[in-house]
Amino acid sequence: MRQAFKLSGNEEENFKKLEKVIPRILKRLNTKTIGIIPSSVLHSYTHEVSDEGLIFRCCLFKGKVKKVAFRIMEITGKEKPKYTCIIHSTSESRSFTFETRKKDHIQEINVSVNDGDWIEIFQVFPSDANTCILSDVHISVLFQLEQKDNEVKEIMTKELLSSEDDYEGI
């Protein structure tokens, strides 16, 4: 049986040998490379809500809208502000309505979207428009981009091979 490598010498030389040998062994094993694509945060700031109530509008790629987070610096009036989140696509529109008096609010949505769909978030004004006025509104949308498995494997394989090349120069 052939000895793959022999550890002798000082610790630094041994680590260099191991760093070279481990990627080679991993290449020979028929293992699965897993990549995690992190969620993206789409953010918008509005000083004053428009007359139509529009707070946020954004075009999306294929993926999933997970959450919407609000940070409202000032709420004037006694009524709870209501919000409508509308996801538009070529075939349908889906809407979600929620209300809160809190200045910080996170709303779970979990809706799949396709390329070219868009999201709009509006403040729904009560019958008396002066009863609830928002200002300095921050909105963040947590969006998970859909990526095909073969793209992820290809990216991760390239990363693994490039890291092996980095070790050979040591």
Backbone as a printed PyTorch tensor [residue, N CA C, xyz], in Angstrom:
tensor([[[  0.8400,  -1.1850,   0.0000],
         [  0.0000,   0.0000,   0.0000],
         [  0.8780,   1.2390,   0.0000]],

        [[  0.5270,   2.1710,  -0.8480],
         [  1.2980,   3.3940,  -1.0070],
         [  0.9520,   4.3870,   0.0900]],

        [[  1.9630,   5.0040,   0.6480],
         [  1.7380,   6.0220,   1.6700],
         [  1.4900,   7.3490,   0.9600]],

        [[  0.3430,   7.9570,   1.2520],
         [ -0.0490,   9.1870,   0.5660],
         [  0.8780,  10.3490,   0.9130]],

        [[  1.2020,  10.4760,   2.1350],
         [  2.0890,  11.5490,   2.5690],
         [  2.6480,  11.1910,   3.9360]],

        [[  3.7410,  11.8040,   4.2330],
         [  4.3860,  11.5450,   5.5130],
         [  4.5490,  12.8770,   6.2270]],

        [[  4.0750,  12.9030,   7.4610],
         [  4.2010,  14.1180,   8.2490],
         [  5.5180,  14.0600,   9.0190]],

        [[  6.3960,  14.8910,   8.6120],
         [  7.6740,  15.0030,   9.3290],
         [  8.1480,  16.4350,   9.1940]],

        [[  8.9250,  16.8650,  10.1060],
         [  9.3900,  18.2420,  10.0660],
         [  8.6200,  19.0830,  11.0660]],

        [[  8.6820,  20.3860,  10.8820],
         [  8.0080,  21.2680,  11.8380],
         [  6.5120,  21.3950,  11.5190]],

        [[  5.7870,  22.0290,  12.4170],
         [  4.3250,  22.1310,  12.2960],
         [  3.8960,  22.8910,  11.0410]],

        [[  4.6080,  23.9360,  10.6990],
         [  4.2330,  24.7400,   9.5410],
         [  4.3140,  23.9290,   8.2550]],

        [[  5.3560,  23.1410,   8.0960],
         [  5.4910,  22.2960,   6.9080],
         [  4.3910,  21.2390,   6.8720]],

        [[  4.0690,  20.6800,   8.0370],
         [  3.0080,  19.6720,   8.0910],
         [  1.6550,  20.2590,   7.6910]],

        [[  1.3530,  21.4760,   8.1590],
         [  0.0960,  22.1250,   7.7770],
         [  0.0530,  22.3980,   6.2750]],

        [[  1.1690,  22.8180,   5.7010],
         [  1.2080,  23.0610,   4.2580],
         [  0.9330,  21.7760,   3.4920]],

        [[  1.4960,  20.6750,   3.9570],
         [  1.2510,  19.3890,   3.2990],
         [ -0.2170,  18.9920,   3.4120]],

        [[ -0.7800,  19.1630,   4.6060],
         [ -2.1900,  18.8100,   4.8010],
         [ -3.1150,  19.6830,   3.9530]],

        [[ -2.8250,  20.9680,   3.8750],
         [ -3.6360,  21.8730,   3.0750],
         [ -3.5990,  21.5020,   1.5980]],

        [[ -2.5320,  20.8970,   1.1620],
         [ -2.4050,  20.4650,  -0.2150],
         [ -3.1220,  19.1330,  -0.4420]],

        [[ -3.0340,  18.2430,   0.5270],
         [ -3.5550,  16.8860,   0.3710],
         [ -5.0750,  16.8340,   0.5470]],

        [[ -5.6290,  17.5830,   1.4900],
         [ -7.0740,  17.5030,   1.7900],
         [ -7.9370,  17.8240,   0.5660]],

        [[ -7.6870,  18.9120,  -0.1770],
         [ -8.5110,  19.1510,  -1.3760],
         [ -8.3990,  18.0260,  -2.4080]],

        [[ -7.2330,  17.4260,  -2.5310],
         [ -7.0720,  16.3130,  -3.4720],
         [ -7.9190,  15.1200,  -3.0450]],

        [[ -7.9420,  14.8350,  -1.7570],
         [ -8.7500,  13.7250,  -1.2530],
         [-10.2290,  14.0200,  -1.4690]],

        [[-10.6520,  15.2590,  -1.1960],
         [-12.0470,  15.6350,  -1.3900],
         [-12.4740,  15.5030,  -2.8460]],

        [[-11.5560,  15.7810,  -3.7700],
         [-11.8520,  15.6490,  -5.1880],
         [-12.1270,  14.2030,  -5.5560]],

        [[-11.3870,  13.2920,  -4.9420],
         [-11.5310,  11.8690,  -5.2500],
         [-12.8040,  11.2860,  -4.6590]],

        [[-13.2390,  11.8190,  -3.5450],
         [-14.4890,  11.3500,  -2.9480],
         [-15.6530,  11.8410,  -3.7920]],

        [[-16.6630,  11.0530,  -3.9070],
         [-17.8310,  11.4690,  -4.6700],
         [-18.7940,  12.1690,  -3.7060]],

        [[-18.4170,  13.3510,  -3.2670],
         [-19.2210,  14.0710,  -2.2890],
         [-20.0490,  15.1470,  -2.9660]],

        [[-21.0450,  15.6000,  -2.2600],
         [-21.9410,  16.6340,  -2.7400],
         [-21.4970,  17.9800,  -2.1690]],

        [[-21.3930,  18.9680,  -3.0140],
         [-21.0510,  20.3060,  -2.5640],
         [-22.3450,  21.0910,  -2.3820]],

        [[-22.5010,  21.7120,  -1.2250],
         [-23.7240,  22.4410,  -0.9190],
         [-23.3940,  23.9230,  -0.8180]],

        [[-24.1830,  24.7290,  -1.4840],
         [-24.0030,  26.1720,  -1.4060],
         [-25.2650,  26.8230,  -0.8730]],

        [[-25.1040,  27.8210,  -0.0790],
         [-26.2500,  28.5310,   0.4820],
         [-26.2670,  29.9320,  -0.1160]],

        [[-27.3570,  30.2560,  -0.7600],
         [-27.5140,  31.5800,  -1.3490],
         [-28.2730,  32.4380,  -0.3330]],

        [[-27.6440,  33.4750,   0.2030],
         [-28.3150,  34.2750,   1.2350],
         [-29.4540,  35.1170,   0.6580]],

        [[-30.3760,  35.4780,   1.5240],
         [-31.4810,  36.3550,   1.1340],
         [-30.9480,  37.7590,   0.8720]],

        [[-31.6840,  38.5000,   0.0710],
         [-31.3300,  39.8900,  -0.2170],
         [-32.3120,  40.8040,   0.5050]],

        [[-31.8430,  41.9730,   0.8710],
         [-32.7080,  42.9600,   1.5170],
         [-32.8820,  44.1290,   0.5490]],

        [[-34.1260,  44.4060,   0.2050],
         [-34.4730,  45.5520,  -0.6310],
         [-34.9750,  46.6310,   0.3190]],

        [[-34.3570,  47.8030,   0.2750],
         [-34.6780,  48.8400,   1.2550],
         [-35.1270,  50.1180,   0.5570]],

        [[-36.0390,  50.8270,   1.2180],
         [-36.5110,  52.1070,   0.7080],
         [-36.8150,  53.0370,   1.8760]],

        [[-36.5860,  54.3100,   1.6520],
         [-36.9200,  55.3390,   2.6510],
         [-37.8350,  56.3590,   1.9900]],

        [[-38.8890,  56.7370,   2.6860],
         [-39.8170,  57.7530,   2.2050],
         [-39.9870,  58.8000,   3.2940]],

        [[-39.6990,  60.0430,   2.9550],
         [-39.8570,  61.1180,   3.9430],
         [-41.3350,  61.3890,   4.1970]],

        [[-42.1070,  61.5190,   3.1160],
         [-43.5490,  61.7250,   3.2280],
         [-44.2530,  60.7540,   2.3060]],

        [[-45.3430,  60.2070,   2.7800],
         [-46.1400,  59.2970,   1.9640],
         [-46.8740,  60.1280,   0.9130]],

        [[-46.8600,  59.6580,  -0.3320],
         [-47.4960,  60.3960,  -1.4250],
         [-49.0180,  60.4330,  -1.2340]],

        [[-49.6770,  61.2610,  -2.0320],
         [-51.1370,  61.3960,  -1.9480],
         [-51.8480,  60.0740,  -2.2510]],

        [[-51.2400,  59.2560,  -3.1000],
         [-51.8280,  57.9530,  -3.4170],
         [-51.5510,  56.9370,  -2.3180]],

        [[-50.6440,  57.2790,  -1.4080],
         [-50.3030,  56.3730,  -0.3130],
         [-49.1460,  55.4500,  -0.6240]],

        [[-48.5110,  55.6050,  -1.7990],
         [-47.4150,  54.7260,  -2.1910],
         [-46.2010,  54.9250,  -1.2890]],

        [[-45.7250,  53.8340,  -0.7150],
         [-44.5480,  53.8760,   0.1420],
         [-43.3660,  53.1890,  -0.5310]],

        [[-43.6320,  52.0910,  -1.2420],
         [-42.5520,  51.2770,  -1.8080],
         [-43.0280,  50.6160,  -3.0930]],

        [[-42.1530,  50.5750,  -4.1020],
         [-42.4400,  49.8780,  -5.3560],
         [-41.1220,  49.3130,  -5.8790]],

        [[-41.1600,  48.0330,  -6.3100],
         [-39.9260,  47.4040,  -6.7760],
         [-40.2600,  46.2490,  -7.7160]],

        [[-39.4710,  46.1000,  -8.7800],
         [-39.6000,  44.9860,  -9.7060],
         [-38.7230,  43.8380,  -9.1910]],

        [[-39.1890,  42.5980,  -9.3550],
         [-38.5160,  41.4470,  -8.7570],
         [-38.1040,  40.4100,  -9.7960]],

        [[-37.1790,  39.5470,  -9.4020],
         [-36.7950,  38.3850, -10.1820],
         [-37.4510,  37.1550,  -9.5720]],

        [[-37.2860,  36.0160, -10.2090],
         [-37.8930,  34.7820,  -9.7050],
         [-37.3130,  34.4550,  -8.3370]],

        [[-38.1900,  34.2110,  -7.3930],
         [-37.7520,  33.9110,  -6.0350],
         [-38.9300,  33.9310,  -5.0850]],

        [[-38.6580,  34.4120,  -3.8720],
         [-39.6950,  34.4080,  -2.8440],
         [-39.5640,  35.6590,  -1.9780]],

        [[-40.6850,  36.3620,  -1.7990],
         [-40.7370,  37.4880,  -0.8660],
         [-41.0900,  36.8810,   0.4820]],

        [[-40.1730,  37.0110,   1.4470],
         [-40.3830,  36.3610,   2.7380],
         [-41.0430,  37.2680,   3.7650]],

        [[-40.4920,  38.4710,   3.9550],
         [-40.9910,  39.3690,   5.0020],
         [-40.9250,  40.8130,   4.5330]],

        [[-41.7120,  41.6370,   5.1990],
         [-41.6420,  43.0810,   5.0210],
         [-41.4660,  43.6800,   6.4080]],

        [[-40.4800,  44.5630,   6.5450],
         [-40.2280,  45.2180,   7.8360],
         [-40.4420,  46.7200,   7.6800]],

        [[-41.1160,  47.3130,   8.6730],
         [-41.3920,  48.7480,   8.6970],
         [-40.6650,  49.3830,   9.8720]],

        [[-40.2020,  50.5840,   9.6730],
         [-39.7260,  51.4400,  10.7690],
         [-40.2700,  52.8170,  10.4640]],

        [[-41.2750,  53.2310,  11.2490],
         [-41.9280,  54.5130,  11.0300],
         [-41.4980,  55.4390,  12.1560]],

        [[-40.8990,  56.5320,  11.7860],
         [-40.3680,  57.4460,  12.7910],
         [-41.4790,  58.2740,  13.4310]],

        [[-42.5320,  58.5920,  12.6530],
         [-43.5950,  59.4330,  13.2210],
         [-44.9580,  59.0240,  12.6790]],

        [[-45.8800,  58.7610,  13.5990],
         [-47.2690,  58.4660,  13.2440],
         [-48.1270,  59.5440,  13.8970]],

        [[-48.8260,  60.3220,  13.0740],
         [-49.6950,  61.3800,  13.5820],
         [-51.1410,  60.9260,  13.4340]],

        [[-51.9020,  61.0490,  14.4800],
         [-53.3080,  60.6470,  14.4440],
         [-53.5670,  59.5170,  15.4260]],

        [[-54.8560,  59.2200,  15.6190],
         [-55.2270,  58.2280,  16.6270],
         [-55.5220,  56.8530,  16.0540]],

        [[-55.8430,  56.7740,  14.7740],
         [-56.1720,  55.4780,  14.1810],
         [-54.9160,  54.6840,  13.8630]],

        [[-55.0850,  53.3530,  13.8340],
         [-53.9780,  52.4890,  13.4260],
         [-53.7770,  52.6390,  11.9210]],

        [[-52.5500,  52.8390,  11.4970],
         [-52.3370,  52.8870,  10.0530],
         [-52.5280,  51.4950,   9.4420]],

        [[-53.1550,  51.4500,   8.2830],
         [-53.3300,  50.1940,   7.5510],
         [-52.4230,  50.2250,   6.3360]],

        [[-51.9090,  49.0570,   5.9840],
         [-51.0200,  48.9380,   4.8400],
         [-51.5380,  47.8400,   3.9340]],

        [[-51.3510,  48.0280,   2.6520],
         [-51.6640,  46.9870,   1.6870],
         [-50.3950,  46.6980,   0.9050]],

        [[-50.0440,  45.4310,   0.8710],
         [-48.9010,  44.9710,   0.0880],
         [-49.4720,  44.1990,  -1.0940]],

        [[-49.1740,  44.6520,  -2.3060],
         [-49.7090,  44.0120,  -3.5080],
         [-48.5550,  43.4460,  -4.3240]],

        [[-48.6600,  42.1730,  -4.6580],
         [-47.6910,  41.5350,  -5.5450],
         [-48.3850,  41.3850,  -6.8980]],

        [[-47.8660,  42.0710,  -7.9220],
         [-48.4590,  42.0330,  -9.2610],
         [-47.6740,  41.0620, -10.1340]],

        [[-48.3920,  40.2850, -10.9240],
         [-47.7580,  39.4710, -11.9610],
         [-48.5910,  39.6120, -13.2210]],

        [[-48.1500,  38.9990, -14.2980],
         [-48.8820,  39.1150, -15.5570],
         [-50.2370,  38.4300, -15.4880]],

        [[-50.3610,  37.4030, -14.6420],
         [-51.6110,  36.6460, -14.5940],
         [-52.5420,  37.0530, -13.4550]],

        [[-51.9810,  37.5550, -12.3470],
         [-52.8320,  37.8620, -11.1940],
         [-52.1650,  38.8960, -10.2880]],

        [[-52.9480,  39.4110,  -9.3560],
         [-52.4240,  40.2790,  -8.3040],
         [-52.8490,  39.6940,  -6.9720]],

        [[-51.9130,  39.5910,  -6.0620],
         [-52.2090,  39.0930,  -4.7220],
         [-51.9780,  40.2330,  -3.7460]],

        [[-52.8890,  40.4220,  -2.8160],
         [-52.7150,  41.5210,  -1.8690],
         [-52.8310,  41.0140,  -0.4400]],

        [[-52.1120,  41.6860,   0.4440],
         [-52.0910,  41.3850,   1.8640],
         [-52.3050,  42.7010,   2.5950]],

        [[-53.2630,  42.7390,   3.4900],
         [-53.5300,  43.9550,   4.2570],
         [-53.2260,  43.6800,   5.7220]],

        [[-52.5450,  44.6230,   6.3570],
         [-52.2280,  44.4880,   7.7770],
         [-52.2060,  45.8730,   8.3910]],

        [[-52.4470,  45.9290,   9.6850],
         [-52.4450,  47.2110,  10.3760],
         [-51.7210,  47.0760,  11.7090]],

        [[-51.1140,  48.1560,  12.1100],
         [-50.4010,  48.1680,  13.3800],
         [-50.2260,  49.6050,  13.8490]],

        [[-50.1590,  49.7790,  15.1250],
         [-49.8930,  51.1000,  15.7030],
         [-48.4180,  51.2200,  16.0820]],

        [[-47.7110,  50.0970,  16.0300],
         [-46.2920,  50.0890,  16.4130],
         [-45.4540,  50.8270,  15.3730]],

        [[-44.3860,  51.4100,  15.8470],
         [-43.4740,  52.0770,  14.9190],
         [-42.5470,  51.0790,  14.2280]],

        [[-42.3300,  49.9230,  14.8430],
         [-41.5490,  48.8400,  14.2440],
         [-42.4880,  47.6650,  14.0200]],

        [[-42.4760,  47.1300,  12.8210],
         [-43.3800,  46.0060,  12.5360],
         [-42.7450,  45.1140,  11.4750]],

        [[-42.8290,  43.8050,  11.6790],
         [-42.3720,  42.8350,  10.6830],
         [-43.5680,  41.9730,  10.3110]],

        [[-43.8180,  41.8740,   9.0140],
         [-44.9470,  41.1040,   8.5080],
         [-44.4350,  39.9450,   7.6450]],

        [[-44.7970,  38.7180,   8.0220],
         [-44.4620,  37.5350,   7.2250],
         [-45.3600,  37.5240,   5.9880]],

        [[-44.7630,  37.2490,   4.8150],
         [-45.5610,  37.1840,   3.5950],
         [-45.4100,  35.8180,   2.9140]],

        [[-44.1650,  35.3850,   2.6650],
         [-43.8700,  34.0850,   2.0330],
         [-44.6670,  33.8530,   0.7500]],

        [[-44.3610,  34.6360,  -0.2740],
         [-45.0330,  34.5280,  -1.5620],
         [-43.9860,  34.3100,  -2.6510]],

        [[-44.2110,  33.3070,  -3.4910],
         [-43.3140,  33.0620,  -4.6230],
         [-43.6390,  34.0390,  -5.7440]],

        [[-42.5950,  34.5280,  -6.3930],
         [-42.7650,  35.4780,  -7.4950],
         [-41.9380,  35.0080,  -8.6900]],

        [[-42.3000,  35.5140,  -9.8630],
         [-41.5900,  35.1940, -11.0980],
         [-40.8460,  36.4140, -11.6060]],

        [[-40.0090,  36.2210, -12.6160],
         [-39.3020,  37.3400, -13.2330],
         [-40.2990,  38.3700, -13.7400]],

        [[-40.0710,  39.6270, -13.4110],
         [-40.9290,  40.7020, -13.8910],
         [-42.1040,  41.0300, -12.9940]],

        [[-42.3730,  40.2250, -11.9670],
         [-43.4240,  40.5840, -11.0060],
         [-42.9430,  41.8030, -10.2240]],

        [[-43.8580,  42.5470,  -9.6520],
         [-43.4350,  43.6810,  -8.8400],
         [-44.2650,  43.7620,  -7.5810]],

        [[-43.6940,  44.4400,  -6.6110],
         [-44.3320,  44.5910,  -5.3110],
         [-44.5830,  46.0750,  -5.0690]],

        [[-45.7540,  46.3730,  -4.5210],
         [-46.0920,  47.7430,  -4.1310],
         [-46.6360,  47.7040,  -2.7120]],

        [[-46.2460,  48.6880,  -1.9170],
         [-46.7650,  48.8030,  -0.5580],
         [-47.3740,  50.1980,  -0.4180]],

        [[-48.6280,  50.2190,  -0.0100],
         [-49.3800,  51.4590,   0.1290],
         [-49.8470,  51.6270,   1.5640]],

        [[-50.0100,  52.8800,   1.9650],
         [-50.7520,  53.1660,   3.1840],
         [-52.1990,  53.3290,   2.7520]],

        [[-53.1020,  52.6230,   3.4290],
         [-54.5280,  52.7500,   3.1320],
         [-55.0520,  53.8740,   4.0040]],

        [[-55.5170,  54.9500,   3.3630],
         [-56.0080,  56.1040,   4.1100],
         [-57.4340,  55.8510,   4.5790]],

        [[-57.7360,  56.2000,   5.8380],
         [-59.1210,  56.1150,   6.2920],
         [-59.9710,  57.1700,   5.6000]],

        [[-61.2680,  57.1660,   5.8770],
         [-62.1710,  58.1200,   5.2100],
         [-61.7440,  59.5630,   5.4780]],

        [[-61.2830,  59.8370,   6.6850],
         [-60.7670,  61.1730,   7.0100],
         [-59.2550,  61.1110,   6.8570]],

        [[-58.7390,  61.6900,   5.7850],
         [-57.3160,  61.5540,   5.4390],
         [-56.3850,  62.1420,   6.4930]],

        [[-56.8790,  63.0070,   7.3390],
         [-56.0120,  63.6250,   8.3420],
         [-55.9080,  62.8070,   9.6260]],

        [[-56.5960,  61.6830,   9.7220],
         [-56.5840,  60.9310,  10.9730],
         [-55.2970,  60.1430,  11.1900]],

        [[-54.5800,  59.8400,  10.1440],
         [-53.3400,  59.0890,  10.3090],
         [-52.3410,  59.4870,   9.2340]],

        [[-51.2870,  60.1320,   9.6510],
         [-50.2670,  60.5840,   8.7150],
         [-48.9300,  59.9800,   9.1370]],

        [[-48.2330,  59.3900,   8.1820],
         [-46.9320,  58.7770,   8.4390],
         [-45.8450,  59.6600,   7.8570]],

        [[-44.6950,  59.6690,   8.5190],
         [-43.5400,  60.3480,   7.9330],
         [-42.2770,  59.6090,   8.3480]],

        [[-41.2530,  59.7920,   7.5580],
         [-39.9630,  59.1200,   7.7520],
         [-40.1560,  57.6040,   7.8700]],

        [[-40.5580,  56.9970,   6.7570],
         [-40.8760,  55.5670,   6.7250],
         [-39.7270,  54.8020,   6.0690]],

        [[-39.1940,  53.8370,   6.7860],
         [-38.1910,  52.9190,   6.2450],
         [-38.8830,  51.5820,   6.0120]],

        [[-38.6860,  51.0110,   4.8350],
         [-39.2530,  49.6950,   4.5320],
         [-38.1420,  48.8190,   3.9780]],

        [[-38.0710,  47.5950,   4.4900],
         [-37.1430,  46.5980,   3.9630],
         [-37.9270,  45.3460,   3.6250]],

        [[-37.6080,  44.7680,   2.4760],
         [-38.2480,  43.5440,   2.0190],
         [-37.1730,  42.4630,   1.9580]],

        [[-37.4210,  41.3510,   2.6370],
         [-36.4920,  40.2250,   2.6110],
         [-36.8750,  39.3460,   1.4280]],

        [[-35.9490,  39.2270,   0.4710],
         [-36.2150,  38.5350,  -0.7900],
         [-35.1880,  37.4300,  -0.9900]],

        [[-35.6710,  36.2270,  -1.2750],
         [-34.7900,  35.0830,  -1.5410],
         [-34.8180,  34.8020,  -3.0370]],

        [[-33.6850,  35.0200,  -3.6900],
         [-33.5600,  34.7750,  -5.1190],
         [-33.5240,  33.2780,  -5.3730]],

        [[-34.2750,  32.8160,  -6.3580],
         [-34.2620,  31.3910,  -6.6860],
         [-33.0920,  31.1240,  -7.6130]],

        [[-32.3320,  30.1060,  -7.2960],
         [-31.2100,  29.7420,  -8.1430],
         [-31.2680,  28.2460,  -8.4080]],

        [[-30.9760,  27.8600,  -9.6260],
         [-31.0410,  26.4540,  -9.9910],
         [-29.9100,  25.6840,  -9.3260]],

        [[-30.1810,  24.4160,  -9.0030],
         [-29.1880,  23.5710,  -8.3340],
         [-27.8920,  23.4650,  -9.1190]],

        [[-27.9730,  23.3160, -10.4510],
         [-26.7550,  23.1520, -11.2280],
         [-25.9020,  24.4150, -11.2140]],

        [[-26.5270,  25.6000, -11.1340],
         [-25.7630,  26.8430, -11.0180],
         [-25.0090,  26.8920,  -9.6980]],

        [[-25.6690,  26.4860,  -8.6160],
         [-25.0330,  26.4890,  -7.2980],
         [-23.8570,  25.5220,  -7.2900]],

        [[-24.0430,  24.3150,  -7.8260],
         [-22.9630,  23.3200,  -7.8570],
         [-21.7860,  23.8210,  -8.6680]],

        [[-22.0860,  24.4590,  -9.7930],
         [-21.0280,  24.9770, -10.6530],
         [-20.2170,  26.0560,  -9.9310]],

        [[-20.8990,  26.9560,  -9.2620],
         [-20.2230,  28.0250,  -8.5200],
         [-19.3710,  27.4420,  -7.3970]],

        [[-19.9400,  26.5100,  -6.6410],
         [-19.2150,  25.9360,  -5.5070],
         [-18.0170,  25.0930,  -5.9700]],

        [[-18.1480,  24.3970,  -7.0850],
         [-17.0330,  23.6210,  -7.6080],
         [-15.9010,  24.5460,  -8.0310]],

        [[-16.2300,  25.6500,  -8.6840],
         [-15.2020,  26.6180,  -9.0720],
         [-14.4870,  27.1680,  -7.8350]],

        [[-15.2580,  27.4700,  -6.7810],
         [-14.6650,  27.9740,  -5.5430],
         [-13.7200,  26.9470,  -4.9270]],

        [[-14.1340,  25.6930,  -4.9130],
         [-13.3140,  24.6340,  -4.3400],
         [-12.0140,  24.4870,  -5.1170]],

        [[-12.1040,  24.5040,  -6.4340],
         [-10.9030,  24.3610,  -7.2530],
         [ -9.9930,  25.5760,  -7.1330]],

        [[-10.5610,  26.7650,  -7.0420],
         [ -9.7160,  27.9590,  -6.9050],
         [ -9.0270,  27.9860,  -5.5490]],

        [[ -9.6770,  27.4770,  -4.5070],
         [ -9.0270,  27.4370,  -3.1900],
         [ -7.8880,  26.4250,  -3.2010]],

        [[ -8.0170,  25.3570,  -3.9820],
         [ -6.9350,  24.3770,  -4.0650],
         [ -5.7240,  25.0010,  -4.7650]],

        [[ -5.9820,  25.8010,  -5.8120],
         [ -4.8870,  26.4740,  -6.5050],
         [ -4.1730,  27.4540,  -5.5950]],

        [[ -4.9080,  28.1080,  -4.7000],
         [ -4.3030,  29.0420,  -3.7600],
         [ -3.3130,  28.3370,  -2.8450]],

        [[ -3.6340,  27.1120,  -2.4260],
         [ -2.7640,  26.3820,  -1.5030],
         [ -1.4870,  25.8870,  -2.1700]],

        [[ -1.5300,  25.6480,  -3.4800],
         [ -0.3400,  25.1380,  -4.1450],
         [  0.7630,  26.1690,  -4.1940]],

        [[  0.4230,  27.4300,  -4.1350],
         [  1.4470,  28.4630,  -4.1900],
         [  2.1580,  28.6680,  -2.8460]],

        [[  1.6800,  28.0200,  -1.8010],
         [  2.2660,  28.2160,  -0.4690],
         [  3.5190,  27.3910,  -0.3170]]])
